[in-house]
């Protein structure tokens, strides 16, 4: 978590990496990048000043530009007060956990999985499954939606129930909505219902598709993988 304030920060003259003319925050940022760590940068909005920048202010501005131009997982966001910062941090952590963390877990499992040994020969092929024609037609025409539970979604790298609900609320808040339902302890169905009543079915489907990582086409095909 990288917080950028009004000052550039303390510049060490001795010790590890001392004498480089860089603040400890700047050095920590460079170290995190070199190690490939995820960085969540947030910068306090600065007051405009017509006076020439001091040496500390110029270093601060150059450091901010370096952070904002860096193409990392999260781009730098600015905040005016602690309340805005709390909202931005919460949203970033939800995104980090629900997308990057879950994907990394899947990649790690795939990388460490031992190759299967074919010691018993090919497995028998499963025969055709007869699905009710009415069910197949209803899914094809979009009149019903097949829904997989959270146990499947987490294994697939998709958001958990609480993360899914939080992301839905964030999508609504982004367009200026004040939801009557509190996210904390609220059922996903209640949040989805409120959003649909306020913005319509199309907005809900689009927001759901983004939260599930799948795009809108996945929902239109009749499958939503979620909590």
Residue, then its C-alpha position, 0 to 999 in steps of 0.5 A: x500500500x503506497x500512500x503519497x502525501x504532501x512531502x517527499x519524505x526522509x532521505x537517508x544519507x547512511x545505511x542501506x541505499x543511503x546517499x542516493x538522494x531518494x526518500x525511504x518511500x521512493x526506495x521501498x517503491x522501487x524495491x517492491x517493483x523489482x520484486x514483482x510485488x503488487x503495489x496499490x498507490x494512492x496520492x493525496x490531492x495537493x493544493x495549488x500554489x503559485x509559488x516556485x516549488x521547493x526542492x522537496x516539492x519538486x522531488x515529491x512531484x517527480x516521484x508522483x509522476x513516476x508512480x502514476x506513469x508506471x503501468x502496474x496492476x493498479x493505477x494511482x488514484x487520488x483522495x481528498x480525505x481519509x473517508x475517500x481513501x478508505x473507500x478507494x482502499x477497500x475497492x482496490x483490496x476487493x478487486x485484488x482478492x477477487x481477481x488477481x489472488x484467485x487467478x494466482x492460486x489457480x496458476x499455482x495449482x496448475x504449475x505444481x500439479x503432477x502429470x497424470x500417469x495412464x496406468x489403467x488405460x483410457x477411461x470409459x467415455x460417458x454416454x449421452x445425457x438426455x436433458x429435458x427439451x424444455x430446459x434446453x430451449x429455455x436456456x437457449x432463448x434466455x428465459x432461464x439462467x443456469x447458476x453455479x454455486x460459490x464452491x465452483x466460482x472460487x475454484x474458477x478464480x471468480x469473486x466470492x459472495x461478499x466480494x461479488x456483492x461489493x463489486x455490484x454496489x461499486x458499479x452502481x455507486x460509480x454512476x451516482x447511485x445511493x443504494x437503500x441496502x447496506x452491503x454489510x450482511x445484505x443478501x446478494x439477491x437484495x442488492x441485485x433487486x435494488x440495482x435492477x429497480x433503479x437502473x433496469x435489467x440491462x444495467x444489472x446484466x452488464x454489471x454482473x458480467x463485469x463482476x464475474x469477469x466473464x463478459x456480457x456474452x456469458x450471461x446471454x448464453x444462459x450461464x452465470x457463475x457466481x456466489 
